[in-house]
Amino acid sequence: MSKLFFIISIFFLLSATCFSTSEAVENIEKKPVIITSRTLTADNKNNTAVFEGSVVAKTSDITILSEKMTVTYDKEGSKISKIHATGNVKVYNDERVIFSKEAVYLDTEEKIIFTGNPKAVEGENFITGKQITFYLKDNRAVIDESRMILQNNQEQK
């Protein structure tokens, strides 16, 4: 089970970069991760862990919800190559949230790709697109076919 804890800890570390500065990300790495799902299938032969059914993965700062989460890791269990969350994916903390049908983290490219009507929301503002790609190393996002709605909440005098 320690391999799974390590794997999920890394996923949260990576997901946190979508919402946090590098200092906050370093702090998240040390926080416990709690994952619940209806089933967990660990397949050490194929180096995967599959969480299915109302998957909820939480730290004190970040929550990830999906119907299924598949984690692919190396033979030693010390490095993740891919995380694939599917089915009503929701990644959030405080006032920020990203909704999509799927989210894929690719370690070699250091990015998270949100597809299936992705929508990033902060307060009353949001952006949608065909695909939202978040580059972890550069702390930047690329939104294909974007549409942004910004609310003007200034009081008129």
C-alpha positions as CSV (number, residue, x, y, z in Angstrom):
1,M,0.0,0.0,0.0
2,S,3.0,2.4,0.5
3,K,3.5,2.4,-3.3
4,L,-0.1,3.6,-3.8
5,F,0.3,6.3,-1.1
6,F,3.4,7.5,-2.9
7,I,1.7,7.5,-6.3
8,I,-1.3,9.5,-5.0
9,S,0.9,11.9,-3.1
10,I,2.6,12.7,-6.4
11,F,-0.7,13.2,-8.2
12,F,-1.8,15.8,-5.6
13,L,1.6,17.5,-5.8
14,L,1.1,17.9,-9.5
15,S,-2.5,18.9,-9.3
16,A,-1.7,21.5,-6.7
17,T,0.4,23.4,-9.1
18,C,-2.7,24.2,-11.1
19,F,-3.7,26.4,-8.2
20,S,-0.7,27.3,-6.1
21,T,2.7,29.0,-6.0
22,S,5.8,26.8,-5.9
23,E,6.1,27.4,-2.1
24,A,2.6,26.1,-1.5
25,V,3.3,23.1,-3.6
26,E,6.3,22.2,-1.5
27,N,4.1,22.2,1.6
28,I,1.4,20.0,0.0
29,E,3.9,17.3,-0.7
30,K,4.2,16.7,3.1
31,K,0.4,16.5,3.8
32,P,-1.5,13.2,4.1
33,V,-3.6,12.1,1.2
34,I,-6.9,10.3,1.8
35,I,-8.5,8.3,-1.1
36,T,-11.8,6.7,-1.1
37,S,-13.5,4.7,-3.8
38,R,-15.9,1.8,-4.1
39,T,-13.1,-0.5,-5.4
40,L,-9.3,-0.4,-5.7
41,T,-7.5,-2.8,-8.0
42,A,-3.7,-2.9,-7.7
43,D,-2.0,-4.7,-10.5
44,N,1.8,-4.8,-9.8
45,K,2.4,-6.9,-12.9
46,N,1.1,-4.1,-15.1
47,N,2.2,-1.4,-12.7
48,T,-1.2,0.1,-12.3
49,A,-3.6,1.1,-9.5
50,V,-7.2,1.6,-10.5
51,F,-9.7,3.3,-8.2
52,E,-13.3,3.0,-9.3
53,G,-16.7,4.3,-8.2
54,S,-17.1,7.7,-6.6
55,V,-13.4,8.3,-6.3
56,V,-12.5,11.1,-3.8
57,A,-8.9,12.0,-3.3
58,K,-8.2,14.7,-0.7
59,T,-5.4,16.6,1.0
60,S,-6.1,19.5,3.3
61,D,-5.9,21.9,0.3
62,I,-6.9,19.9,-2.8
63,T,-9.8,17.6,-3.7
64,I,-10.1,15.5,-6.8
65,L,-13.4,13.8,-7.7
66,S,-13.9,11.3,-10.5
67,E,-15.6,8.0,-11.3
68,K,-12.3,6.3,-12.1
69,M,-8.7,7.0,-11.6
70,T,-5.9,4.9,-13.2
71,V,-2.4,5.4,-12.0
72,T,0.5,3.9,-14.0
73,Y,3.9,3.8,-12.3
74,D,7.4,2.3,-12.9
75,K,8.4,-1.2,-11.7
76,E,9.9,0.1,-8.5
77,G,6.8,2.1,-7.7
78,S,8.8,5.2,-7.2
79,K,7.8,7.2,-10.2
80,I,4.5,7.8,-11.9
81,S,4.3,7.9,-15.7
82,K,0.6,8.6,-16.2
83,I,-2.5,9.3,-14.3
84,H,-5.9,9.1,-16.0
85,A,-9.0,10.4,-14.2
86,T,-12.3,9.8,-16.0
87,G,-16.0,10.5,-15.4
88,N,-17.1,13.8,-14.0
89,V,-13.7,15.0,-13.1
90,K,-13.5,17.9,-10.6
91,V,-10.3,19.3,-9.2
92,Y,-10.7,22.1,-6.7
93,N,-9.4,24.1,-3.8
94,D,-11.0,27.2,-2.1
95,E,-12.5,29.2,-4.9
96,R,-10.8,27.6,-7.9
97,V,-12.1,24.5,-9.7
98,I,-11.6,22.7,-13.0
99,F,-14.4,20.5,-14.4
100,S,-13.9,18.0,-17.2
101,K,-14.9,14.5,-18.4
102,E,-11.2,13.4,-18.4
103,A,-7.9,14.6,-17.1
104,V,-4.5,13.0,-18.0
105,Y,-1.2,13.7,-16.3
106,L,1.9,12.8,-18.4
107,D,5.1,12.8,-16.4
108,T,7.6,12.9,-19.3
109,E,5.9,16.0,-20.7
110,E,5.1,17.5,-17.3
111,K,1.6,18.4,-18.1
112,I,-2.1,17.8,-17.3
113,I,-4.6,17.7,-20.1
114,F,-8.2,18.3,-19.3
115,T,-10.7,17.2,-22.1
116,G,-14.4,16.6,-22.4
117,N,-15.9,20.1,-22.0
118,P,-13.3,21.4,-19.6
119,K,-14.2,24.5,-17.6
120,A,-12.0,26.4,-15.2
121,V,-13.8,28.5,-12.6
122,E,-12.7,31.1,-10.1
123,G,-15.5,32.9,-8.3
124,E,-17.9,34.2,-11.0
125,N,-15.3,34.1,-13.7
126,F,-14.7,31.1,-16.0
127,I,-13.0,29.9,-19.1
128,T,-14.0,27.0,-21.3
129,G,-12.5,25.3,-24.3
130,K,-12.1,22.1,-26.3
131,Q,-9.0,21.2,-24.2
132,I,-7.1,22.8,-21.3
133,T,-3.5,21.9,-21.1
134,F,-1.6,22.9,-18.0
135,Y,2.2,22.8,-18.2
136,L,3.6,22.2,-14.7
137,K,7.2,23.2,-15.3
138,D,6.2,26.6,-16.8
139,N,3.1,27.2,-14.6
140,R,1.1,28.1,-17.7
141,A,-2.0,26.9,-19.5
142,V,-3.1,26.7,-23.1
143,I,-6.8,26.6,-23.9
144,D,-7.9,25.4,-27.3
145,E,-11.0,27.1,-28.7
146,S,-11.3,29.2,-25.6
147,R,-14.2,31.2,-24.3
148,M,-13.7,33.4,-21.2
149,I,-16.4,35.1,-19.2
150,L,-15.2,37.8,-16.8
151,Q,-17.7,39.4,-14.4
152,N,-17.3,43.1,-13.7
153,N,-18.1,43.3,-10.0
154,Q,-17.1,46.9,-9.5
155,E,-19.8,49.0,-7.8
156,Q,-21.1,51.8,-10.1
157,K,-21.2,55.3,-8.6
